[in-house]
Amino acid sequence: MNLPFRKSTLMLLFFFTGILLVLLTVADAVSRQQSAMGVLHRRGLLVEELGLSDLALFTEARYTRHLSLADRHAAFQDHPVSFDHFPSGSIYLPPSQLLP
């Protein structure tokens, strides 16, 4: 197999093509971030205006998604003595008024 150029030239071409692709990816990320800042700002104003609830911290169970909206009995799926099915229930403490 006779190449019209050396293998090192092919390697340099591959290397610089990779660098160009990384730079294009960074430029695309910066442009997308700048265009998304306006949308994020408007969403923040909407959350403030409507007084929306807290951020969803966990995705597993309804009583760990929005702690301000949880039912008192929701953590006990089957009965009050059953174990918690989801690990996020053991990470977050119950509200202070429920503690002894």
C-alpha positions in Angstrom: 0.0 0.0 0.0 1.7 3.1 -1.2 0.4 6.3 0.3 1.1 9.6 -1.5 2.3 11.0 1.8 3.9 9.8 5.0 2.0 8.1 7.9 3.1 11.0 10.2 1.3 13.4 7.9 -1.8 11.3 8.2 -1.5 11.3 12.0 -1.1 15.1 12.1 -4.1 15.5 9.9 -6.1 13.3 12.2 -4.9 15.2 15.3 -5.7 18.6 13.9 -9.1 17.4 12.7 -9.8 16.3 16.3 -8.7 19.6 17.7 -10.9 21.5 15.2 -13.9 19.3 16.2 -13.3 20.0 19.9 -13.1 23.8 19.3 -16.3 23.7 17.2 -18.0 21.8 20.1 -16.9 24.4 22.6 -18.0 27.2 20.3 -21.4 25.6 19.9 -21.8 25.1 23.7 -21.0 28.8 24.3 -23.5 30.0 21.7 -26.2 27.7 23.1 -25.5 28.8 26.7 -25.8 32.5 25.7 -29.1 31.9 23.8 -30.5 29.9 26.8 -29.8 32.6 29.4 -32.8 34.6 28.3 -35.1 31.6 28.6 -33.7 30.7 32.0 -34.1 34.3 33.2 -37.8 34.4 32.0 -38.5 31.0 33.7 -37.0 32.3 36.9 -39.3 35.4 36.8 -42.3 33.1 36.2 -41.4 30.9 39.2 -41.1 34.0 41.4 -44.3 35.4 40.1 -46.4 32.3 40.5 -44.7 31.2 43.7 -44.1 27.7 42.5 -43.0 24.9 44.8 -39.5 23.7 45.6 -37.1 22.0 43.3 -37.6 18.2 42.8 -34.6 16.7 44.7 -35.2 13.0 44.0 -37.1 11.3 41.2 -38.0 8.0 43.0 -41.1 8.4 45.1 -43.8 11.1 45.3 -42.9 11.9 49.0 -39.3 12.6 48.1 -39.9 14.7 44.9 -41.5 17.7 46.6 -40.9 17.7 50.3 -43.2 20.6 50.9 -46.1 18.7 49.2 -45.6 15.3 50.8 -48.3 13.5 52.8 -47.6 12.5 56.3 -48.4 8.9 55.5 -46.9 8.6 52.0 -43.6 7.2 53.2 -45.3 4.1 54.5 -46.3 2.3 51.3 -47.9 -0.8 52.8 -48.2 -0.1 56.6 -46.5 2.2 59.2 -43.9 -0.4 60.2 -42.8 -1.3 56.7 -39.3 -0.5 55.4 -38.8 2.4 53.0 -38.6 1.2 49.4 -36.4 4.0 48.1 -32.9 5.0 49.3 -33.7 8.7 49.1 -36.2 8.3 52.0 -33.3 7.6 54.3 -31.2 10.6 53.1 -33.7 13.3 54.0 -34.9 13.7 57.6 -38.6 14.1 58.4 -39.9 17.6 59.3 -38.9 18.8 62.8 -42.6 18.9 64.0 -42.8 15.1 63.3 -39.7 14.3 65.3 -40.1 13.2 69.0 
